[in-house]
């Protein structure tokens, strides 16, 4: 034994009773017989001592038992005597315990007590021995109630009423306590005891509300044992119809039962009928008031409101409250309860607590992801779904706006202070609805924006809802603080658990945090609403100054400037300082990242890998309102405002830049370093996806495994693990790559030229990785043409040959390729591909692919401004051709034809990606809405439903000007919209090419009607839903109809250019990146100062140009813009200047002499951007020969 320090410095005595001489515990044991004998004696002594102690304890226990039994026997005997005495007084005989049961059949109604004193004395005597578990005592109690009925009915007016009441309350509590325990009681016994309680409630209805909580709690216990009866629930309510205490007890104990309808065992009524009977006999508004008061007293973070275990109870309470309101407060088909303050409090509080535990609709996820998301969530029954879904319609959502939004009188400014609490409560409720119903988010926003239905609000001068929330949000300290200083957002966004202090300061800190949360709700609901409004607001209305609310933007230009500043600061802080906001140290994130990719994983008792749950802080105290979701909201709105400013500038030039927040000297190098880290994470992500075991569903279904819990559990567990690893990688990137997060989500705060330089650095590094660590120039030198991917391309068949020979390369198309052009006679054109032939190949392929084809299906079509976008009808046109050719739908040939079309889109995306990758400008102009999809596709960022591409009415202008103008007229129509006869359906028109159908030369059209949603053709478009119609139609035309084509193109583009790189640019910047700037003219002086000369044209020591070179520049200066671009395309294969100036052209623009023969035409070597110019002596000759060569369109044979 190891000694321990006892606090006493004196060494303890060491008494040796073993008889051993050797005190070393580690010494080898000997064979000393005497020592063994001594040990046995000591052991025997210890056993004797233990036996004596056990005997003493046994005697003491027996004594205590005998004492308890004697006391119990004495108590039983005493109570028996008391029963006999009570029976004697009652005149029931001398038979003691049997007195009340012997005369059951012969009993006559007993006479009332002669005096109140006699009645009270008998009650006291009865309570001294009463045991309601005994049948004879219950008989005595019945007799007493029968005789004392007159006194009990007048109990509040008789003498010594307090004694009577306290005695009855004691009896009631005793009965309820016995029912709670229920040991040894039959169902009949429990019914009999409950009847006693109900009789007491009838005698003292108001006073018995003191026991209402205990009564309904006991009733809930009985419901789980053998069921309920409606009369048991209603008796206290009917006895004290205005008691909030009783209603609150009912709400807290009975309405929280998930299986309440099934609990009713009254044989005369079904469960639903019993429930209806209850709700028909209670006051819904009193129930709502009592419940809301109780819920408002529950502090945020309380176990009952936060625990997943209690979620079924919260769900039951919510659905029962909704059902009660629907049955009691609905008049003339109007949901008046929607504007009830208490109802909104209850729905908001309970819905908010259920967001993470209930899924009322499947989110926009794939099947596997949706399955994972539903894992662990409550499965709602038909009754529950019906109640919760009743909250989602125009009348319910907008009805309470009537009471919440103040009215403007005589042009005065309403006092928003008096509406502060209601406004914040409404914001919390709507935010919860948006989180609960993501697919109906736009509908909810639209209903709020439009306000109450006709007839719900008779006041015409109601304050505009956007203006109302803008005033409320912009007046908060959160809005003001962040607008002034971006760093203040960190403290405003931090979790309450880390902010709260201890002791006396904790309460104040929590109160302050609650105030901040309420302000956040106002800000977030405004962002939600204004984001939707901008989707249906055209530019004319956005910049309008009309006073009419239907034509006016609720925010002025100054307001929008304030809003954009706030959003810019908030977004910047959320992306750049995410780890600090989440209070996650970088070391912890890195460790967590490494742990998830390590081999050591925790396992639970069943051997499965356990899922490590991380607590996610919620913004504004709203369940499900994560930092990522708020990022998406802010990013969506700030991008929408930025796009407006890009189309029609109205903000200062440097308004969007935030370069002062960075060290711009080393910014590019820092971003490149972060991209390297992201690349490592991406490799891990790809490996994680490739490690996913394919599920043989056919085998699993054949063997019956798909329905087994083991198979499903294995799949769900694997999916959850992958999601957790992905989330960990994301958190890791937020920690170590903040600049990259900014560039992918808020790129406009960094200058465009800086982002272009970053893009080119990204490409350069990727080229080195894919080419064995060699930079492109070195790779070209070490790998001759025969070491590349080679193809022979026929003139006039560039796209078809390229598709057939290069599609199978996939992402490997980013590797260098070698092109040999064949003329129309099958002869190989001269020229070595040093890069120039590839450039001509790419530009020619794109020109041919985007060219209108009158003989076949056009992959791309153009709008009135000649801007290109994928043909929305291409897939349907292909299907129609297959049908007319006799091909049956679903056959292998059918699927192959559709797949081939989509593969062509994918290949064309790769070609455009290859042009960007090789820094080759192409003369192609895409529509803005299509380029927006590039910029908002593929990010690993936030709230994909919100921050991804969201079609809006302004994008329709680039799609179809006529459709855009028509929807504007519909939106602003002042009459009855139903006059147009529109429904929520659309007519698609496809054009069938002549050459594949054998029809006459004219192309034939065919129309199909499609519903915008199931049953949409039966729903007319009216004034109250026209915004929804515009939103649905816009979304269909821009996203749903061309979905397959756009997705295939973007998939091909992403295989060459990382989508995260494209997120650094908006649609206008991407257009410039692809084809150069249309607006700026070619700078001849910049080109001249960055030109290299060879041969006799080399500038000598005198610094003078050769006369022929001088003539060339004079001719170029005199040419118009069109001819200048032709010359540039002749030399460099592209008609546009590099984005960052001619100094970035690689190789540099060069001119070399080509002899003295002035009859010869100039020629080029596009591989090195070289113009071979004969030594012309006359300007006129040089211009004629140059234009002739440029317009000849010949290939490399001219060299």
HUJO-V958805 format. One record per pair of residues at least 12 apart in sequence whose C-alpha atoms are under 8 Angstrom apart, sorted by sequence separation. I is the first residue (numbers start at 1). GAP is how many residues later the second one is. If there is no record, write none. Layout:
i:gap
I:GAP
I:GAP
//
This chain:
i:gap
84:12
87:12
325:12
541:12
764:12
859:12
882:12
936:12
937:12
991:12
992:12
1097:12
1161:12
1162:12
83:13
84:13
87:13
219:13
261:13
406:13
820:13
858:13
936:13
991:13
992:13
1161:13
83:14
179:14
219:14
261:14
405:14
451:14
478:14
496:14
543:14
791:14
819:14
991:14
992:14
1160:14
20:15
81:15
126:15
179:15
359:15
404:15
791:15
818:15
859:15
879:15
933:15
990:15
991:15
19:16
80:16
449:16
858:16
933:16
989:16
990:16
1158:16
18:17
80:17
216:17
233:17
448:17
449:17
496:17
820:17
857:17
932:17
989:17
990:17
1132:17
1157:17
1158:17
175:18
176:18
359:18
404:18
405:18
819:18
850:18
989:18
1150:18
1152:18
1154:18
1156:18
1157:18
1158:18
19:19
175:19
357:19
358:19
359:19
404:19
819:19
878:19
879:19
988:19
989:19
1149:19
1150:19
1151:19
1152:19
1153:19
1154:19
1155:19
1156:19
18:20
19:20
357:20
358:20
359:20
360:20
818:20
857:20
878:20
987:20
988:20
1012:20
1148:20
1149:20
1150:20
1151:20
1152:20
1153:20
1154:20
1155:20
1156:20
18:21
123:21
175:21
176:21
356:21
357:21
358:21
817:21
857:21
987:21
988:21
1012:21
1147:21
1148:21
1149:21
1150:21
1151:21
1152:21
1153:21
1154:21
122:22
175:22
358:22
404:22
819:22
929:22
987:22
988:22
1146:22
1147:22
1151:22
1153:22
875:23
986:23
987:23
1158:23
1162:23
18:24
172:24
212:24
492:24
985:24
986:24
1012:24
1161:24
1162:24
17:25
172:25
360:25
985:25
986:25
1088:25
1160:25
1161:25
789:26
791:26
793:26
795:26
875:26
929:26
985:26
986:26
1163:26
209:27
788:27
789:27
790:27
791:27
792:27
793:27
794:27
795:27
928:27
929:27
984:27
985:27
1161:27
1162:27
172:28
318:28
788:28
789:28
790:28
791:28
792:28
793:28
794:28
795:28
796:28
984:28
985:28
1161:28
119:29
318:29
788:29
789:29
790:29
791:29
792:29
793:29
794:29
795:29
929:29
984:29
788:30
790:30
792:30
794:30
928:30
929:30
169:31
205:31
209:31
927:31
985:31
1165:31
119:32
168:32
213:32
217:32
318:32
785:32
786:32
794:32
927:32
984:32
985:32
1084:32
1164:32
110:33
202:33
206:33
212:33
213:33
216:33
220:33
288:33
318:33
785:33
983:33
984:33
1084:33
1131:33
1133:33
112:34
113:34
198:34
201:34
205:34
206:34
209:34
212:34
216:34
220:34
230:34
688:34
983:34
984:34
1130:34
1131:34
1132:34
1164:34
1165:34
101:35
112:35
113:35
116:35
201:35
205:35
210:35
219:35
227:35
228:35
229:35
315:35
582:35
983:35
984:35
1131:35
1132:35
1163:35
1164:35
86:36
100:36
110:36
111:36
112:36
209:36
213:36
217:36
227:36
228:36
229:36
230:36
251:36
314:36
983:36
984:36
1130:36
1163:36
99:37
100:37
109:37
110:37
112:37
198:37
202:37
206:37
209:37
212:37
213:37
216:37
217:37
220:37
226:37
227:37
228:37
229:37
983:37
984:37
1132:37
98:38
101:38
112:38
173:38
176:38
180:38
198:38
201:38
216:38
227:38
228:38
478:38
982:38
983:38
1131:38
1132:38
86:39
97:39
100:39
165:39
169:39
172:39
176:39
179:39
187:39
224:39
226:39
247:39
248:39
252:39
314:39
315:39
981:39
982:39
1082:39
1131:39
86:40
100:40
127:40
213:40
223:40
247:40
251:40
284:40
285:40
314:40
981:40
1081:40
1131:40
173:41
180:41
223:41
241:41
284:41
478:41
685:41
116:42
165:42
169:42
176:42
244:42
248:42
311:42
477:42
478:42
978:42
1082:42
82:43
83:43
116:43
124:43
132:43
179:43
238:43
244:43
247:43
248:43
311:43
476:43
798:43
802:43
978:43
1082:43
120:44
123:44
127:44
230:44
234:44
242:44
247:44
284:44
479:44
771:44
977:44
978:44
229:45
230:45
233:45
237:45
244:45
245:45
279:45
283:45
284:45
305:45
770:45
977:45
978:45
984:45
83:46
244:46
248:46
311:46
473:46
798:46
799:46
859:46
976:46
977:46
82:47
230:47
234:47
280:47
306:47
397:47
401:47
798:47
799:47
976:47
986:47
155:48
230:48
279:48
280:48
305:48
681:48
785:48
79:49
155:49
279:49
308:49
398:49
402:49
473:49
474:49
799:49
977:49
79:50
153:50
292:50
394:50
397:50
398:50
401:50
402:50
472:50
473:50
798:50
799:50
152:51
291:51
292:51
295:51
393:51
397:51
401:51
133:52
392:52
398:52
399:52
400:52
407:52
409:52
1090:52
289:53
292:53
394:53
398:53
399:53
408:53
469:53
473:53
574:53
1090:53
258:54
288:54
292:54
295:54
393:54
398:54
399:54
402:54
407:54
408:54
469:54
780:54
1082:54
1097:54
258:55
288:55
291:55
398:55
402:55
407:55
408:55
678:55
971:55
1082:55
1086:55
1087:55
1097:55
133:56
256:56
257:56
406:56
407:56
416:56
469:56
470:56
575:56
677:56
868:56
970:56
971:56
1086:56
1092:56
1094:56
1096:56
1097:56
256:57
258:57
285:57
338:57
395:57
399:57
405:57
406:57
469:57
574:57
868:57
869:57
1091:57
1092:57
1093:57
1094:57
1095:57
1096:57
256:58
258:58
288:58
338:58
394:58
395:58
405:58
867:58
868:58
869:58
1090:58
1091:58
1092:58
1093:58
1094:58
1095:58
256:59
257:59
338:59
394:59
677:59
678:59
849:59
866:59
867:59
868:59
971:59
1077:59
1090:59
1091:59
1092:59
1093:59
1094:59
133:60
256:60
257:60
335:60
338:60
339:60
340:60
405:60
466:60
571:60
677:60
867:60
1076:60
1077:60
1091:60
1127:60
1130:60
132:61
255:61
256:61
334:61
335:61
338:61
339:61
869:61
1075:61
1076:61
255:62
338:62
339:62
674:62
675:62
846:62
1076:62
1077:62
1087:62
336:63
339:63
405:63
466:63
571:63
674:63
967:63
1076:63
1127:63
323:64
335:64
339:64
466:64
570:64
571:64
1115:64
1123:64
1126:64
255:65
319:65
322:65
674:65
675:65
846:65
1126:65
251:66
255:66
312:66
322:66
671:66
674:66
846:66
1073:66
567:67
1072:67
1108:67
1111:67
1112:67
1115:67
316:68
319:68
671:68
1108:68
1111:68
1115:68
315:69
319:69
670:69
671:69
842:69
1108:69
567:70
568:70
1107:70
1112:70
567:71
1111:71
1112:71
842:73
564:74
363:75
364:75
360:76
361:76
363:76
846:76
847:76
348:77
352:77
355:77
359:77
360:77
564:77
847:77
953:77
351:78
361:78
846:78
953:78
956:78
483:79
843:79
952:79
959:79
345:80
348:80
349:80
352:80
355:80
449:80
843:80
341:81
344:81
348:81
351:81
355:81
448:81
489:81
839:81
953:81
344:82
347:82
348:82
351:82
483:82
952:82
956:82
445:83
446:83
483:83
486:83
490:83
951:83
952:83
345:84
348:84
445:84
449:84
482:84
485:84
486:84
489:84
490:84
951:84
344:85
351:85
464:85
489:85
498:85
950:85
446:86
483:86
486:86
487:86
495:86
668:86
672:86
445:87
446:87
467:87
479:87
482:87
486:87
490:87
494:87
495:87
671:87
675:87
951:87
466:88
467:88
482:88
493:88
494:88
568:88
951:88
494:89
668:89
672:89
428:90
431:90
442:90
464:90
490:90
491:90
561:90
659:90
668:90
672:90
490:91
657:91
658:91
659:91
867:91
656:92
657:92
658:92
428:93
431:93
557:93
656:93
657:93
865:93
424:94
427:94
431:94
657:94
424:95
427:95
430:95
863:95
863:96
864:96
424:97
813:97
863:97
864:97
424:98
427:98
423:99
520:99
521:99
811:99
520:100
807:100
814:100
519:101
803:101
813:101
517:102
518:102
517:103
814:103
516:104
517:104
803:104
528:105
531:105
539:105
524:106
527:106
531:106
534:106
527:107
530:107
639:107
609:108
531:109
611:109
929:109
527:110
611:110
635:110
635:111
881:111
880:112
885:112
611:113
877:113
884:113
876:114
877:114
877:115
881:115
873:116
881:116
934:116
873:117
939:120
938:121
939:121
495:122
937:122
938:122
495:123
495:124
935:124
939:124
934:125
493:126
937:126
935:127
936:127
597:128
934:128
935:128
596:129
934:129
935:129
935:130
935:131
593:132
596:132
935:132
934:133
932:134
593:135
857:135
931:135
932:135
935:135
592:136
593:136
857:136
931:136
856:137
931:137
855:138
856:138
929:138
589:139
593:139
854:139
855:139
856:139
909:139
910:139
913:139
917:139
928:139
931:139
855:140
856:140
905:140
909:140
913:140
917:140
928:140
931:140
855:141
905:141
908:141
909:141
912:141
913:141
916:141
589:142
590:142
902:142
906:142
907:142
909:142
910:142
911:142
913:142
914:142
589:143
902:143
905:143
906:143
909:143
910:143
913:143
914:143
905:144
906:144
908:144
909:144
910:144
913:144
903:145
906:145
907:145
908:145
909:145
910:145
926:145
586:146
589:146
902:146
906:146
910:146
925:146
902:147
905:147
906:147
586:149
586:150
924:150
925:150
924:151
579:152
921:152
922:152
923:152
921:153
922:153
763:154
920:154
921:154
579:155
921:155
578:156
579:156
578:157
916:157
576:158
916:158
575:159
915:159
577:161
576:162
575:163
576:163
576:165
872:165
575:166
576:166
575:167
873:168
872:169
873:169
572:170
872:170
875:170
871:171
874:171
870:172
872:173
572:174
871:174
571:175
870:175
870:176
435:189
432:190
435:190
431:191
432:191
428:194
744:195
745:196
730:210
923:211
922:212
923:212
921:213
923:213
920:214
921:215
921:217
814:242
813:243
811:244
810:245
811:245
356:267
355:268
356:268
354:269
355:269
352:270
353:270
352:271
843:290
843:291
840:293
839:294
836:296
836:297
759:302
755:309
632:310
633:310
636:310
755:310
631:311
632:311
636:311
631:312
632:312
635:312
636:312
628:313
629:313
630:313
633:313
752:313
628:314
629:314
632:314
633:314
628:315
632:315
744:316
747:316
748:316
744:317
747:317
748:317
752:317
745:318
746:318
747:318
744:319
745:319
743:320
744:320
300:321
743:321
836:329
837:329
836:330
837:330
835:331
836:331
835:332
836:332
834:333
835:333
836:333
833:334
834:334
832:335
375:341
372:344
371:345
372:347
372:348
369:350
368:351
831:365
829:366
830:366
831:366
829:367
830:367
829:368
831:368
753:387
538:415
539:415
535:416
536:416
537:416
538:416
535:417
536:417
537:417
534:418
535:418
536:418
535:419
551:421
550:422
646:422
643:423
538:430
536:491
536:494
536:495
535:496
453:571
450:574
364:581
446:581
446:582
443:585
442:586
//
